[in-house]
Amino acid sequence: MKVARRLEKLKHLCLFKMKDDESIEEMYSRFQPLVSGLQILRKSYVASDHVSKILRSLPTRWRPKVTAIEEAKDLNTMSVDDLVSSLKVHEISLNEHEPAKKSKFVALPSKGKSSKALKVIKSEEESPDGILMKILLR
C-alpha cells in the first residue's frame, strides 16, 4: 500500500504545473503538501530538485524570469524560499504592467427591422457620446 501511495504522490509531483490564473503563493501552497507527502513516505529530494521543479512548472508568461534566474543564480545552492520570494516580487511587477482584464461582450440578436443596432434618444444625440454613437452607427 505504501508503494502505491508513493507512486501516486510522485505522479502528482511529476505532473505539477502552475495554473495560469494562480498566484505564486497559491501555487506554492499546492506544491508544499506534495513534497511533504513524499517526505513522510521516505522519498525526499534536495532543495535544488524543488527549485528546478517549480521553475519548470511556471506558465509561459514566466519564461523570461525563469531564464534570468537560471542564468544569474546557481540553482544547486538556491533555496526554495529565495526562489519563491524572487517570483513573488516579479509577480507584483507582472500584475502592475498587465492591462486590466478585458470585459467579455455578448452579441444579442436584434428584434427590430431597423439596420441600426442602437437608436439614439434625442436628448443623447447632442452629447459627445451621442455624436460618437451617430458616427459609429452610420
C-alpha positions as CSV (number, residue, x, y, z in Angstrom):
1,M,0.0,0.0,0.0
2,K,2.8,2.4,0.8
3,V,4.3,1.8,-2.7
4,A,1.0,2.7,-4.3
5,R,0.7,5.9,-2.2
6,R,4.3,6.8,-3.0
7,L,3.7,6.3,-6.7
8,E,0.6,8.4,-6.6
9,K,2.3,11.3,-4.8
10,L,5.2,11.0,-7.2
11,K,2.8,11.2,-10.2
12,H,1.2,14.3,-8.8
13,L,4.6,15.9,-8.3
14,C,5.7,15.0,-11.8
15,L,2.5,16.4,-13.3
16,F,2.6,19.5,-11.2
17,K,2.0,22.8,-13.1
18,M,1.2,26.3,-12.0
19,K,-2.3,27.3,-13.3
20,D,-2.5,30.4,-15.5
21,D,-4.8,32.2,-13.1
22,E,-2.9,31.2,-10.0
23,S,-0.6,33.3,-7.9
24,I,2.8,32.2,-6.8
25,E,1.5,31.9,-3.2
26,E,-1.3,29.7,-4.3
27,M,1.0,27.5,-6.5
28,Y,3.5,27.1,-3.6
29,S,0.7,26.2,-1.2
30,R,-0.3,23.4,-3.5
31,F,3.4,22.3,-4.0
32,Q,4.3,22.1,-0.3
33,P,1.9,19.2,0.6
34,L,3.2,17.2,-2.4
35,V,6.7,17.5,-1.1
36,S,5.7,16.8,2.5
37,G,3.8,13.8,1.4
38,L,6.8,12.3,-0.2
39,Q,9.0,13.0,2.8
40,I,6.5,11.2,5.0
41,L,6.8,8.2,2.6
42,R,10.6,8.4,2.9
43,K,11.1,9.7,-0.6
44,S,12.8,13.1,-0.4
45,Y,14.6,15.4,-2.8
46,V,17.2,18.1,-2.3
47,A,16.3,21.7,-2.5
48,S,17.7,22.1,-6.0
49,D,15.2,19.5,-7.2
50,H,12.4,21.5,-5.8
51,V,13.8,24.8,-7.3
52,S,14.0,23.1,-10.7
53,K,10.6,21.6,-10.5
54,I,9.0,25.0,-9.5
55,L,10.8,26.7,-12.4
56,R,9.6,24.1,-14.9
57,S,6.0,24.3,-13.6
58,L,5.6,28.0,-14.3
59,P,3.4,29.1,-17.2
60,T,4.8,30.5,-20.5
61,R,4.5,34.2,-19.5
62,W,7.1,33.5,-16.8
63,R,9.7,32.2,-19.3
64,P,11.8,35.4,-19.3
65,K,12.1,35.4,-15.5
66,V,12.9,31.6,-15.5
67,T,15.7,32.2,-18.0
68,A,17.0,35.2,-16.0
69,I,17.1,33.1,-12.7
70,E,18.7,30.1,-14.5
71,E,21.5,32.3,-15.9
72,A,22.0,34.6,-12.9
73,K,21.7,32.1,-10.0
74,D,23.3,28.8,-9.0
75,L,20.2,26.5,-8.9
76,N,22.2,23.9,-6.9
77,T,22.6,26.3,-4.0
78,M,19.4,28.4,-4.3
79,S,16.8,27.8,-1.6
80,V,13.2,27.3,-2.3
81,D,12.3,30.3,-0.1
82,D,14.7,32.5,-2.1
83,L,13.1,31.4,-5.3
84,V,9.6,31.9,-4.1
85,S,10.5,35.4,-2.8
86,S,12.0,36.3,-6.1
87,L,9.0,35.0,-8.0
88,K,6.6,37.0,-5.8
89,V,8.4,40.2,-6.5
90,H,8.3,39.5,-10.2
91,E,4.6,38.7,-9.9
92,I,3.9,42.1,-8.5
93,S,5.7,43.6,-11.5
94,L,3.7,41.4,-13.9
95,N,0.4,42.4,-12.4
96,E,1.2,46.1,-12.5
97,H,2.1,46.0,-16.2
98,E,-0.7,43.7,-17.2
99,P,-3.7,45.5,-18.7
100,A,-6.9,45.2,-16.8
101,K,-8.8,42.1,-17.8
102,K,-11.0,42.8,-20.8
103,S,-14.7,42.6,-20.3
104,K,-16.5,39.9,-22.2
105,F,-19.1,41.2,-24.6
106,V,-22.1,39.2,-25.7
107,A,-23.8,39.9,-29.1
108,L,-27.6,39.9,-28.8
109,P,-29.9,39.5,-31.8
110,S,-31.9,42.5,-33.0
111,K,-35.7,42.4,-32.7
112,G,-36.4,45.3,-34.9
113,K,-36.3,45.6,-38.7
114,S,-34.0,48.6,-38.5
115,S,-30.5,48.3,-39.8
116,K,-29.2,50.3,-36.9
117,A,-28.1,48.2,-33.9
118,L,-28.9,51.1,-31.5
119,K,-31.3,54.0,-31.6
120,V,-30.1,57.2,-30.0
121,I,-32.6,59.1,-27.9
122,K,-32.9,62.8,-28.9
123,S,-31.5,64.1,-25.6
124,E,-28.4,61.9,-26.0
125,E,-27.8,63.0,-29.6
126,E,-26.3,66.3,-28.6
127,S,-23.9,64.9,-26.0
128,P,-20.4,63.9,-27.1
129,D,-21.3,60.3,-26.6
130,G,-24.4,60.7,-28.7
131,I,-22.5,62.2,-31.6
132,L,-20.0,59.4,-31.4
133,M,-22.8,56.9,-31.4
134,K,-24.3,58.5,-34.5
135,I,-21.0,58.4,-36.3
136,L,-20.4,54.7,-35.3
137,L,-23.9,53.7,-36.5
138,R,-23.6,55.2,-40.0
